[in-house]
Amino acid sequence: MYLPISDRPRLAAPAPPADPSGEEFATYINLSGRRRFTSQRVVLYAVLAAKQDPLAVDIATQALKLFRDAHACLMKACNGASGQFTAVLRDAYFGPPLGHEKILAFIDLAERVLNAIESGWRHQASLLLDELIESATPLLATLNSLTAIYEEQARCHAKKVEHQLLEAMGDIKTISKHAQVVAMNARIVAARAGSAGREFAVVATELISITSHIETILDTAMVKPA
């Protein structure tokens, strides 16, 4: 049964959660790109359906389902996406840009177009199709903007993770240096102890070797390519 968009339940803006992971951002970007592709496919095959193409209605309907499902996955947990939003994304969807409302309006209009075509209401279908075609360009601009936000947020997340990793590596290097100092002092004490400290000197020497190796690995990993 067809329900006007005004009578459909609306998704409330999600509460602020933890930042998405890198894998989740990759899923978001994929789904957002899918919306862009399928939105254009819906319009194209709706036009062909209006021209009596026998397969066009089914193809447009399938494309609309993919579009709707991709958007739903970006609104809630689905296919690896947790439905988490950063503040920028929440604003893009539920703030003044009205991204979520514009997407719902497109889905509603596309459903009305296909319903009119299938029902043989040619005059109504023609009017609605003109409206759908006119909405395609501004919708694509909205979808491009949303995808760009996902991509930018993913880059920011990657930089944040890199910064945290470098900090952790710096902490490990500091600990390693302290361990080296302790090991060198221990080797000196062991040498003074003569034969009694020989085994302890071997352990201290091995510890120095291990910490030196750790520092070499960290230095190599912390060097950024030019």
C-alpha positions in Angstrom: 0.0 0.0 0.0 1.4 3.4 -1.0 1.7 5.9 1.8 2.4 9.7 1.2 5.7 10.8 2.5 4.0 12.9 5.2 2.3 9.8 6.6 5.5 7.7 6.9 7.5 7.2 10.1 10.6 9.4 10.2 14.0 8.4 11.6 15.0 10.6 14.5 18.5 12.1 14.4 20.8 9.6 16.2 22.5 10.4 19.5 26.2 11.3 19.3 28.2 8.0 19.5 31.9 7.1 19.4 33.8 7.9 16.3 33.4 5.4 13.4 36.3 3.1 12.7 38.3 3.2 9.4 36.5 0.1 8.2 33.1 1.7 8.9 34.1 4.8 7.0 35.0 2.7 4.0 31.6 1.1 4.2 29.9 4.5 4.4 31.8 5.8 1.4 30.8 2.7 -0.6 27.1 3.1 0.4 27.1 6.8 -0.3 28.6 6.2 -3.8 26.0 3.6 -4.4 23.3 6.1 -3.7 24.8 8.5 -6.3 24.8 5.7 -9.0 21.4 4.3 -8.3 19.7 7.7 -8.1 20.7 8.4 -11.7 19.7 4.9 -12.7 16.3 5.4 -11.3 15.7 8.6 -13.3 17.1 7.1 -16.5 14.9 4.0 -16.4 11.9 5.9 -15.2 12.2 8.0 -18.4 12.5 4.8 -20.5 9.5 3.2 -18.7 7.4 6.3 -19.6 8.4 5.5 -23.2 6.9 2.0 -22.9 10.2 0.1 -22.5 9.0 -3.3 -21.2 11.9 -3.9 -18.8 12.4 -0.3 -17.6 9.9 -0.3 -14.7 11.5 -3.4 -13.1 15.0 -2.0 -13.5 14.0 1.3 -12.1 12.2 -0.4 -9.2 15.3 -2.5 -8.4 17.5 0.6 -8.6 15.2 2.5 -6.3 15.4 -0.4 -3.8 19.2 -0.4 -3.9 19.1 3.4 -3.3 16.6 3.1 -0.4 18.6 0.2 1.2 21.9 2.1 0.9 20.4 5.1 2.6 18.8 2.9 5.3 22.2 1.3 6.0 23.7 4.8 6.5 20.9 5.6 8.9 21.3 2.5 11.1 23.4 -0.6 11.6 23.5 -2.7 8.5 26.1 -4.5 6.3 29.0 -3.5 8.5 28.0 0.1 9.0 27.1 0.9 12.6 25.0 3.9 11.9 27.4 6.1 13.8 27.6 9.8 12.9 30.1 12.5 13.4 28.8 16.0 14.2 29.5 17.2 10.7 27.4 14.3 9.2 24.6 14.8 11.7 24.4 18.4 10.6 24.5 17.5 6.9 21.6 15.0 7.3 19.5 16.6 9.9 20.6 20.3 10.0 20.0 23.1 7.5 21.2 21.2 4.4 18.3 18.8 5.0 20.1 15.9 3.3 17.9 13.2 4.9 14.7 15.0 4.0 15.8 15.6 0.4 16.6 11.9 0.0 13.3 10.8 1.4 11.5 13.3 -0.9 13.3 11.7 -3.9 12.4 8.2 -2.9 8.8 9.3 -2.5 8.7 11.0 -5.8 10.3 8.1 -7.6 7.7 5.7 -6.1 4.9 8.0 -7.3 6.3 8.1 -10.8 6.7 4.4 -11.1 3.3 3.8 -9.6 1.7 6.2 -12.1 3.5 4.6 -15.0 2.4 1.0 -13.9 -1.1 2.2 -13.4 -1.3 3.7 -16.9 -1.9 7.2 -15.6 0.0 8.8 -18.5 -0.8 12.5 -17.8 0.0 12.2 -14.0 3.1 10.1 -14.8 4.3 12.7 -17.3 4.0 15.6 -14.8 5.7 13.6 -12.0 8.4 12.4 -14.3 9.2 16.0 -15.2 9.5 16.8 -11.5 11.7 13.8 -11.0 14.0 14.8 -13.8 14.2 18.3 -12.4 15.1 17.0 -9.0 17.9 14.8 -10.3 20.6 17.4 -10.5 20.1 19.1 -7.1 19.8 15.6 -5.5 23.1 14.5 -7.1 24.7 17.7 -5.7 23.4 16.7 -2.2 24.7 13.2 -2.6 28.1 14.4 -3.9 28.3 16.7 -0.9 27.5 13.9 1.6 30.0 11.5 -0.1 32.7 14.3 0.1 32.0 14.6 3.9 32.4 10.9 4.4 35.7 11.0 2.5 37.0 14.0 4.4 35.9 12.5 7.7 37.7 9.3 6.8 40.9 11.2 6.0 40.6 13.0 9.4 40.1 9.7 11.1 43.2 8.2 9.4 45.3 11.2 10.5 44.0 10.9 14.1 44.8 7.2 14.2 48.3 7.9 12.7 48.9 10.6 15.4 47.8 8.2 18.1 50.1 5.5 16.7 53.1 7.9 16.6 52.4 8.9 20.2 52.3 5.3 21.3 55.5 4.5 19.4 57.2 7.5 21.0 56.2 6.3 24.4 57.6 2.8 23.6 60.8 4.4 22.5 61.1 6.4 25.7 60.5 3.2 27.8 63.1 1.4 25.6 65.7 4.1 26.3 65.1 3.9 30.1 65.4 0.1 29.9 68.7 0.6 28.0 70.1 2.9 30.8 69.0 0.4 33.5 70.6 -2.5 31.5 73.9 -0.7 31.0 74.1 0.2 34.7 73.3 -3.4 35.6 76.1 -4.6 33.3 78.5 -2.3 35.0 77.5 -3.6 38.4 77.7 -7.2 37.1 81.2 -6.6 35.8 82.3 -5.3 39.2 80.9 -8.4 40.8 83.3 -10.6 38.8 82.4 -14.2 38.1 79.4 -13.9 40.4 77.8 -11.3 38.2 78.6 -13.0 34.9 75.2 -14.5 34.2 73.5 -11.2 35.2 75.8 -9.4 32.7 74.7 -11.8 29.9 71.0 -10.9 30.7 71.8 -7.2 30.8 73.7 -7.4 27.5 70.8 -9.2 25.9 68.4 -6.6 27.2 70.5 -3.8 25.6 70.4 -5.7 22.3 66.7 -6.2 22.4 65.9 -2.5 23.3 68.4 -1.3 20.6 66.5 -3.5 18.1 63.2 -2.1 19.2 64.5 1.5 18.7 65.7 0.6 15.2 62.3 -0.7 14.3 60.5 2.3 15.8 62.9 4.7 14.0 62.2 3.0 10.7 58.4 3.0 11.2 58.3 6.6 12.3 60.1 7.9 9.2 57.5 9.3 6.8 58.0 9.1 3.0 58.9 12.3 1.4 
